[in-house]
């Protein structure tokens, strides 16, 4: 192992030395462009100077060769590959791993200078001078741009079009929230944004043919005292129809549209509810779905928000492959009118999917799993999504000390209806159709030498979205029933001596409700510096039954349903994440998550499946899945015991941070740090040290590691190597084990997973 460490160290040193000497491959007068910076200088105080310099630097082109840990490794790969004669290894290194040198171009430097000066003028620095200077060292050129600016001009007076016409009144109303106000800095981008904002407001008020380019800003910068007068005017050539408010005349829906279709016959037309004209030759859909989905009604004033909402709602039904809309002006003796045409191309109604997997383990166990899923979109012609899946798996130890086998067989069925079914109605006008979802499931899990578990589950609830970023899920009925059978005598002896193991297969009857709220800013594409994710869960069980039956275990009144005591508890859980963008392909992702569960009434402990666990590929990665804790309790090591039961807790706290970066092509790298643990709320005599107390901070486990990710957009394959830094079960004063860390020793954990951990 020491030889391996020395070899890796030697390779890294050689790579660093080679990467530092990329200029030896340059020829003639070639010089390597090593980057640039911008310095803004002024006799006056420059507001947000750092932000302005950063903005200017972002305009510089080209970008220098990429660096990894401060080294131009990709350029080094390009250089050492030489000139490949074919598409072999050298071609792959040069063109896939490598990157050609970015050479200095003085024409580009001068162009950058002009771009910077133009941007400063657009920001209101009308009296500016941009110069540049270059420094050359070992054929590497670094450029410094110096911007000498005067005071930034501000707006003294601003006027907008005002008259008694419908358009004049609408513009006047739209300008009440304008960002262009007296005293604000002159900014060309802000003027453009204001034109777009006014256009957007007008589109919401029926001005379908209006365009932001019909507005022009006349600026007078000669008024003195570094101020400007601004006059926003309507262009003289603005067409008359751009000044009119349009209403919806007819709404025509082509429900089975194909690009090959050009003419629909009258006999193919049916009239649906809500005054819509539906053309559906195959009668694939119930016309009622359009009344629930489309926003526009004949006679409504055109509104771009309603336009977009209708398209979004049609798309989220999940039954149309393509959705588009077209509006056509019609001759009308009344007010101006538009016909609205919706062209909907259905996706395949039925589909079937097969998935198969195989596995082999070091204990000579081999097996696999097969699942078959059948999906029907629009089961009852109302865009209902029905999914039925059947799965089965087997694992058998073919040799060794035993002949142990496991069998798994089950089925799941779910149906999602694009409306609220029941007495509760949500008056939502979001771009997402609220849904009702019902699910049934049954599974048999058998282990030949130990036990058989049968599990039944059912739920029904609602899913609705306020926006693309906010989603609510309310399951007002959720049932889970677990029944163990065929427990062997030898396994029963193990259960008698291990309470935690016994609880993992105990009878369970859980009936209650749960509510989940999710907020994720990354669901809409953006280039923000900060992005956030929050998920909150409230899970309730047995409270109605508990009140109805006056259940109380502590007072000797334990109640049963189907011969099994029902669980009564409240569980709260929260997950908060922050994503800091550091570059185009680099990011710092952080998470803090945790929860607490309270058992009462008919229960003294939380059900095993509802408790919290620590450790695993998406958790604290330096510890085996579900094995960490609780508290300072330690069940043993995975490498020196044949059986290590999961360790549940009632309280959980976890913190993670991970730096993600691009290495080359589709390969990403990561460095991460994880910390946390689980605890019990009460004293567990079988697991000393597990109870949550004021000293919980001293019981936090810490792990770190590195990872590789293969990111091909539709799939992310992740490999992490993690090692513990702090073991809470060690005696106080020796819990930090950094000094005992050895390269690739038995404490290291290797995780292979799909997707990012958070």
N, C-alpha and C positions, 0 to 999 in steps of 0.2 A: 504493500500500500504506500510505503514511503517512496518507492521508486516511481509509482504512478504520479504522486504529488510533485516529485522533482521534474518528471517529464512534462507535465502540464505547465508547470512554472517556466521551464525552459522554452516551450513553444510560445507561451505568452510573451516572454521577453524578446524572442526573435521576431515575433510578429510586430511588436511595438517598435523595435529598432528599424525594421523594414518599412513600416508605415510612416516613419518620420523622414524617410529619405526618398520621397516620391519625386522630387525635382530632378533627380539624376536622369530621368527618362525624357526630360524636355530637350528639344533640339533648337539650334540657332538662337534667335532672339525671343523664343517663347518664354513667357513668364506665367506663373500660376497665380490665379486670382484668389486672394486669401480673405476676402470679405471687406466690409466697409461699415462705417458708422456716421451718424449725423449729429452735429452740435449746433444748437440754436443759441445765438447770442443777441443781446439787445441792451440798450441803455435803460429801457423800461423793464418792469417786471412782466415776464411772460406767463400768462395763466396756463396751468397744466403743461408745463414745459416738457416733462418726461413723457407724457402721453403724446405730445406733438412730435417729439423726436422719434418715438417708437413708430408712430404713424408714417413719418417720412422714411424711416429705414425699411418699412414694409414695402415701399414702392421701388426699392432698388433692384435692378436686374443686371446680370443674372445672379442667381444664388451660388455661393461657393460650394465646393464639393462637401458632401455630407460627412459628418464626424460621428464616430461611435466611441464614447468615453474619451473624447478629445483627439482621437486619431482618425485620419482619412483612410479607413480600412477598405472601403469600397474602391477608392482610387488605387490603392495598393493591389487589390485583386486584378483590376483592369491592367495595371502595368506589368505584373509578373506573368500574365497570360500570354504576353507577346502578340504574335500575329497568327491566329489559328488558321489552319488550311482546310479544316472541315468542321463538322458539328459534333465534335467530341468533347472531352473533359475541358480542354483549354477554351473552347468556344463557350461552354457553359459558365466557366469562371469569369471570362471577360465580359460576356453580355448579360448574364443573369445575376452574378454576384458583384460584378464590377460596375464602375461608373467612369466615363471618360473625363479627362482633366478639364476644368473650367479655366480657360486662358484669359489673360488680360486683353481687353479691347478698349482703346482710348476713345473710340467713337461711342461705345456704350457708356463710358464714364461721362462724356459730355452730354449725352442724351439724358442720363440720370440727373445731371445738374439742371437741365431745362425742365424736366418733370417736377423736380423739387420746387423750383421757383414758381411754376404754374400752380402747384398745389398750395403753396403759401398764399398766393394771390386769391385763390378760391376760398381760403380761410380768412380773408380780410386783411392780410398783411400786404398792402399795396406798394409799400416802399421797402422792398427787400432785395438783397443781393446774395446769391449763392455761389460760392467758390469751392474748389477742391484742391487737395494736396495728396500726393502719393508717397508712400515709404516702401523701399525695396530692400529685401534682405534675403540672400540665398535664392534668388530668382522667384521670390514670393512677394506679391504686391498687395499692400493694404491701402485702402482709400479712405480719406477723411473729408467729409463734406461740411463746410461751415456756412450756416445761414445767418446773415446779419439782417435782423428785422427791426422795423419801427413799431409804433403802437398799432394794435389791432383795431380796425374800424368797427364802429357800432352803428345800429340803426337809430336815426333821429326821428323820422316820421315814416309811416307806412300806410298806404291806402289800398283798399280792395274795391272791386266793382260793386256799385250800389245803384239799384234802380227799382222800379215798381213791378218789373216783370217777374215771372215765376222763377227764372234762373237767377236773377239778381237777388231775390229774397233768399233763395236756397244758398247762394254763395255767402251772403251776409251771415246767415245762420251758421254755416260751416266754419267761418273764420273766428268764431267766438272762442274756440280752443286752439287757436293758431300758436305755433311755437315762434313765429316771427312777431316780435313785440319790440316796442321802444326800449332801447338800452341793451338789447341782446347783440351779440357779435355777428358781424356779417359772415355768412357761410353759404357758399353756392350749393353745397349738398343739402343744406337745410331748406333752401328755396325750392330745390327740386322735390324734396320730400313733402313740402307744403302743397305743391301743385298736385302731387299724387294723392295726398290726403284729401284735398278738396274734391278731386275727381271721384275718389272712393265714396265720400259723403253724398255726392250728387247721384252716383249710381244707385245708392240706397234709396233715393227719392224719386226714381223713375226716369232720370235723364240717361237713357240707354246709349244714345249715340254721342254723348259728351266724351271728350278726351283731354287728358291733362296738358297736352301740347297746345290746346286752344288758349291756355293762359300764358302770358308773357310778363316778365318782371323787368321794368325799366329802373335802372339804378343811377343816381346822381351822386358822385363821390366828390363833387367840388364845393359842397356846402360848408366845408371847414371843420376844424376841431376834430379831425379824424372820425367824421360821421358821414352817413349816407342817408339820402331820402329814397324810399322805394315805393314804386307805384305798380301794383299788380293789376293788369288789364286783360280784357278779353280781346283776342285777335279779331280784326275786322273781317277776315275771311272765314270766321266760324260759321258753319252751315246752319240753316234755320232749324233743321230737325234735331241738332244738338242742343237746342234751347227748349225742347218740348218734353213734357212728362208723358211717358208711355204706359199704357195699361195692357194686361194680358187679354187677348181676344179668345183664342182657343188653345187647349193643351192636347196635343196629339202624341200618343205613346206607341212606338213601334216595339212591341214586346218580344218579337222574334226576328230581330233585324240581322241581316247579313250584308257584308259589303257587296255581294253579288246582286242584292235586291235593289231595284231602281223604281219599280212601279208596284203599288199595292192596289188590288181591286176593291171596289166598294163592298162586294159581298164578303170580303175578309174582315170588315169592320164591325165591331160591337161597341155598344155604348155602356160605359161603366158608371159606377157610383161617383158622385162628386162632380159630375159634368165633364169628365174627361172622355176623349175619344181614344179607344184602345184598339189597336190592330194586332191581333194575335191569332194567326191562322190555325195554329195547332192547339189553341186554348190550353197552353201550358200553365198559365197562372190565373189564380183567382183575381178578378179586377179589383177587389177590395184592398189588395196590398198597395196599389197606387194611391188610393185615397188616404192611406195611413202614412205613406212615405213622401209623396210630393207635397211641397209647400204651396206652390202657386195654384190659385183657383182663377177661373175666368172672371175678369173684372178687376182683379188685384192690380195695384200699381207695381211695375217692375222694380225689383230690389235685388241687387247683386248678391247680398247675403243669402236671400232665399234661393237664388239661382245655385250658389255653391252648396248650400245645405241639402238641396234636393239631390244633387249629384253625389254628395257624400253618403246620404242615406241609402240611395240606390246601390252604391258600391258596397256598403257594409251589410247589405242583405246577404251577400255571399252567393247569389245565384246568377249573377251576370258577369261575363268575362270582360266585356267592354261597355262603357257607359259614356254617352256624349249628348250634348244638347245644342240646339240651334234655334235662334230667334229670327223671325222674318217679319218685316214691316208689311202691314196690309192696308189696302185702301179702305178708309172709313169716313163716313159722313159725320161721325161723332168725334170723340177725342182720339188722339193718335193711339194706334193699337199694334200689338205684336202677337204673332202666332208662335207658341212654344212647341218645339218638336224634340222628343226624347227618343234616341236610338239605342236600344238595349239588345246586346248580343248575349244570349244565355250561355252559361257554361254547361258542361256535361252534367246531367241530372244524377247519374249513378256512377260510382267508381268503387273498385275493390283494390285492396293493398295487402301484399304479403311481406312479412318480415321474418327473417330467420337468423339465428345466431348460434355459435358453437363455443364451447369453452373446454379448457383442460387445466387442471391444477396440479401442484406439486405433490399432493397426497394421492395421486393416481385416480382422481375423480374426473370423469369426462361427461359431457352432456351438451344440451342445447335447448333452444326455445323457438317455437313457431307461433306467430300471431297472424290472424286474418281479420281485416277490417273492411266492412262494407258501409259505404256512405251514400245517402240519398238526399239530394238537395231539392227541396220543395215536395216533401212527402205527400202533403194534402193540397198541393198547388197554391200554398200560401207562403212560399219561401221558407218552409220549416226545414231545418237541417237535422237529419236523423243519422246516427252513427251506431253501428253494432260491431263489436269486436269480440273475437273468441281467441283465447291464447292457451297454450300448454307448454310445459317444460319438464325436462327430466335431467337428473344428474346422478350418476352411478359410480361408486368406487369399485373398479374392476379387480383390483388386487390390493395387497397390503394386509393389515391386521384385521380389517373388517370388510364387510360387504354392505356398505351403507348407501342408501339411495334416497333421493327426494323426488317428489312428484308435485307438479303445480298445474292446476287446471281452473279456468275461470272464464267469465264473460261479463262484458259491460255494454250497456245500452243507454243512449242519451238522445234527447230531442231538444232542439233550441228553436223557439217560436219567436219571430220578429215583432212581438208586441207584448204588452202586459196582459197576462191572463189572470183574471180575478177581480175582486172588488177595488183593489188599490190601483189608481191611475196616476201616472206621472205626467204632468203637463210640461214636457220638455221640448224645446225647439232646437235642440242641438243637431249637429250633422250626423249623429249616430242613433240608429233606431234602438229603443229599449227592447230588451229580450227577456223571455221567460225560459228557464232551462230546468229540465227534469232529468234525473239520472238514476239508474239501477245497476247494481253490480253484485256478483257472487263469485267466490273463489274458494277452492279447496287446496290446502297445502299439507302434504304428507311427508313425514320423515320416518323411514322404515324402522329405525331403531329407537324412536323416541315418542312421537305423537302425531296427531292429525288436527289441523285447524280448519274450521269452516268460517268464512266471513261473509256477511251480507251487508250491503249498504244501499241507502236511498237518500235522495235529496231533491228539493225543488225550491227554486228561488228566482230572483231577478238580477239582471245585469244591465246597467245603464251608464252612459258616459256624458259628463258635462261638456267635455271637449276632448280633443285628441290626447291631452295629457292627463285627464282626470277620469278615473273609472270607479264605479261602485258595484259591489256584489253583495246581495242580501239573500242568504239561504234561510228562509223562515222555517223550514223543516229539514233537519239533517239527522239521519238515523244510521247507526253502525252497531251491528250485532256480531260478536265473535264467540265461537263455541269450540273448546278443545275436546277431543275424543281420542280413544285408542292410545292412552298414555301407558307406556311400558313400565314394568316394575322397576327396572334399573333407572329409568329416567325419573320416576316418581321419587326414588331415593335422593336423587340430585335436587329435586324441587324442595324436598323436605329440609335440606340443609342450606338452601340458597334462596332467600326471600326475593331478591331482585330477579333471579331467573324464573321463579314461580310466577311473579307478577307479569312477566313478559308474555305468558300464554294463558293468563287467567280469563275467565268468562267476563265479557264486557257487553253492556247495553248502554249505548249513548244516544240520547235523543234531545235535540235542542235546536238552537238557531245560531247563526254566525253572520257577522258583517265585516266586509273587507273594503278598505279605501286605498287606492293606488294613485300616486302622482308621479309622473315621469316626464321631465322636460326633453329627454332625448328621443321621445316618440315622434317629434316633429324635427326634421333636419335643421340644424343650425350650426353656427360657428362661434357660439358664445364661449367666453373664457370659463364660465362656471355653469355646470349643469347639476341638477338635483333629482333625487329619487326618494320617495317615501312610500312605505307600505304599512298600514295599520290594521290590526285584526282584533275583533272582539268575538270570543267564542263562548257561548252559554249552553249549558246542558242540565236537564232535569229540574229546572226551577219551577215550571208549571206543575209537573208531577209531584215535586217535593211539597209545594203548597197544598195541592189537592189531597195528598195522602198524609200530610203532617209527618213526613219522614224525618227521622233523626237517629243516626247510628249510635251516637254517644248516649242517647237516652233509651237505647234498646228498641227503637222503632225502625228497623231496616225494612224497606219495602222492595218487592220484586216485580218484574215484568217478564213473562214467559219463563219463570223459574230462575231469573237472574236479577240480582240487585242492579237497579239503574244508577248511572253515575250522575252526580250533581256537582257542578263546578263552574267557575268563571276563569277564563284565560285571556290575558291581554298580551299583545305582541306588537313590536314596532321595529321597523328597519329603515334607517336613514343613510343615504349615500351621497357623496359629493364627488364630482368629476372635474378636475382642473386641467384644462387644455394647456399644455406646455409647448406644443408645436403641432405640425400637421399630423405626425404619426406618434407623438408622445403624449402621455397623459399620467396624472397622478390621481388614482382612484382610492377613495377612503370610505369606510363603512363603520357605523356603530349600530348594533342590533341587540335586542334583548327582549325579555318578557317575564311574566310571572303568572303562576296558576294557583287558584285557591279552591280547595275541596271543602265541602261543608254539607250539612243536611244528611243526605243518604250516603255520603262518601267520607272517608277519612283521608284518602290519598287520591291524587289525580290518576285517571286511567293511563296505563303505560303508553299507549299510542298518542296521547295528548301531552306528554311531558317533553322536556327539553333535553337535548343531547349536545355534546361538544366533541370536536375532532372530526376530520374527514376532508374530502377533496374540495368542498365548498365552505369549509369552516376554518378551524385552526389546524392547518395542514401538516404541522409537525407531529401530530398525534393521530393514532389510528381512529377510524371512524367510530363515533359514539362511545369511545372508551375513556375519555378524559373526565376526571372528577368522580363524583361531586366533591367540591371543596378540596381538602387535602387527602381525601381517600384515594387509594391506588389499588386497583383490582389485580394488577400484574402486568407483565410484558407479553406482547403478542408473540415474541420469538421463543419464549421458554414455557409456554403453557398451551395445551391442546385446545382449551376452550376458554374464551374470554367474553363473558356476557356484557351486553350493552349497559351503560350506566346512566339512568335517567335522573333528572332533577326538576324542581318546581320553579327555580329562578335561573335565568341565564343572562350573562353580559358578555358581549364580544366586540372587539375592535380590530379592524384590519386596515392596512394601507398598502398600496401596490403601485410601483412605478412601471409603466408600460411604454415600450419603445419599439420602433421598427429596426430590425437588423438588416434585412435585404429581402427583396421580392415579397413573398407571402409569409416569410418567417418573422415572428415578433418575439421579443424578449421581455422578461419581467424580473423585478426584485420585490420581495414582499416581506411584510412583518405582520404577524397575527398574535392576538392576545385575548384571553377570556377564560371562562369556566362556567360550570353549572353548580347549583347548590340545592339542597332540600330546605323546605321551610321549617320542618320539624326535625326532631332528633331521630335518626335512623341507627339503631343499635348495631345493625349488621354492617353499617358503613360508617365507622367513626370518623369525625372530622368533616362530615358532609353538610352540616347545617350552616345556613347563611347567617352571618353575624357582622358586627361593626368592623371586623378585621378582614372583610372579604377582599380588599385590595391586596393584602399579603398572600392571597390564595390564587392570584391570577397566573395562569400559565402563559408562556411566551414562546413563540416559534418564528423562524425566519426561513427564507429560501430563495431559490431562483427558478425561473420557468421558461419554457419555450412554447410558443403557440404557432400553429399553422393556420393562418387566417385566409380562407378562400371564399369569404363573404357568406356563402350559404352554409358553411360549416367551419367551426373553430375547434381544432384538435389541440388539447392542452396537456403538457407534461410538466409536472412540478417536482422539484427535489427540495425537501424541507427538513430542518433539523431543530430540535428543541434548544432553547436558550435558558428557559426557567421551568423547573419542575416543582410544582407546589407541594407535592407529597414528601419532598426531601426535608430533612431537619432544618429548622430555622438557622439561617446563616450560611447554608450550603445549597440553597434552592437555585441560585444562578449557576449554571453549568457551562458557561462559555469557555472557561479555562480547561474544561475536560473534553471539549469538542475535538473530534478526530475526523479526518477526511473519510467519508463514506463508511463510517462505522455502523453498528447494528441499530443505533438510535435513529438513523436517517430514514425518512419515509418518502416513498416514491408514489406519486399520484398520476394516473392517466384518466383524463376526463374530456367531455365535450362541452364547449362553451366556457365563457369567463366565470370565475367564482362569484362575482358580483359586479 
